[in-house]
Amino acid sequence: MSIDTPATPAHGRTETEQEAVTGSLWSRLRPLVLRIHFYAGLLIAPLLLIAAVSGLLYALAYPAEKIVYRQELTVPAGDRYEGPMPLADQIAAARNVRPDGTVTAVWPATGDRDTTRVLMDAPGTPEGTSLAVFVNPHTGEIRGELPSYGSSGALPLRTWLDGLHRDLRLGEFGRNYSELAASWLWVVALGGLALWLGRRRASRRALIVPERGAKGRRRTLSWHGTVGLWAVVGLVALSATGLTWSRYAGENIGAVQDQLGGATPSVSASLDGSSGGGEHANHGGGGTGGAHQGTDVGIDRALESARAAGIDGQLSITLPGEGTGYLIKETDATFPVHLDSVSVNPADGKVMDELRFSDYPLLAKLTRFGIDAHMGVLFGLVNQLVLAALALALILVIFWGYRMWWLRRPTKGRSPVGRPVPRGAWRKVPPLALLVLAAATVVIGWFVPLLGISLLVFLAVDLALAAVTRIRARRTAV
């Protein structure tokens, strides 16, 4: 080939011809994408708005929690302390104020000004939560009691906002809202991206920056498109990570992850039927108050063994139960993460099993990073501020979307919602492309069930409206 000859693709078209074909394909696809984006945005946007507002509040709950519960989370400022008391003594102090509770786990104080969190199963505690008794690690003073939820130790404020974001505080039924929102978010975001990139504009600058001097609907569209462009990667990531622990799509994602060998491993704390021997249950004050029957070297000795094995920093210690030993985990999910864990035999204080985060399968690591980023803990405050910015961007994009819809409504006539995108857009799509789209839709609809079901509902409603329109047209003609 001569260097002066234009490059020709393998299928025989020149670059100019290929651009014409590509442009023609997009011109046929655009009405279909626009129709899906319009109706999905119109009907799903209220759910996305709820998720965005509650997500914004949840992201801000992390710093707010440190202020609202500073009494429980910190020791008195200005006091001088020589060092922390043994954990067994701190547990004993917590048991003295709540003798009706059974200690299940302990989160030792990380810094000099932090309190130790002793977790209990106690009467009156909301289902799914533990009672956290906050102990001054230097004096044994009880700083307060609060319900604690989940592995992140969410306190009442964050727990309430988490429930609002996850299921509108309606239980299992309410989880359908968040899964439906997460199922459609990536569709709306990517559809909007395609429409924005395929739009004709006077300059490339207008692609990434709102147009100066634009007015009316054009100005609103400019802000809607540019802010959506900047936020699209984060929104798709939120959609994907949100689906990982959803009810229906989450099960499918977990099954695929297991089949690919990416299941999250766990350390074994089983004693293999051995109770450790001995007649003095819970010796040393480190037991659970009756669950473990056998000799117990105590929580402080178990902690020493874990630290000798390299487990240190922010920790969670689950106390022995029937047939299990101590389970000691690092819980610092801030990047770079420290999530190693070991189990310790309560009979002799020896490490029984250990698991390093570096040994996790790649998929398990990526899943953990994604979920922690979605929750706002992977990069600490920076992560939380980014989540808040994404939530605010989504709120604004939805507002501008409804604003455009409102601006294009007719001021006269019977239709209050404005001129819809014309039907029959799918007929303009080339048969091969339509076949590929249909196959992809079926696969995605099966994998993300609420997306598939809602899409079928939209289609059924649309066909019904089309039938009604045809019947009215015939009557008018007669």
Secondary structure by P-SEA (a helix, b strand, c coil): ccccccccccccccaaaaaaaaaaaaaaaaaaaaaaaaaaaacaaaaaaaaaaaaaaaaaaaaaaaaaacccccccccccccccccaaaaaaaaaaacccbbbccccccccccbbbbbbbbcccccccbbbbbbbccccccccbbbbbbccccccaaaaaaaaaacccccccccaaaaaaaaaaaaaaaaaaaaaaaaccccccccccccccccccaaaaaaaaaaaaaaaaaaaaaaaaaaaccccaaaaaaaaaaaaacccbbbbbccccccccccccccccccccccccccccccaaaaaaaaaaacccccbbbbcccccccbbbbbcccccccccccccccccccccccccccccccaaaaaaaaaaaaaaccccaaaaaaaaaaaaaaaaaaaaaaaaaaaaaccccccccccccccccccccccaaaaaaaaaaaaaaaaaaaaaaaaaaaaaaaaaaaaaaaaaaaaaaac
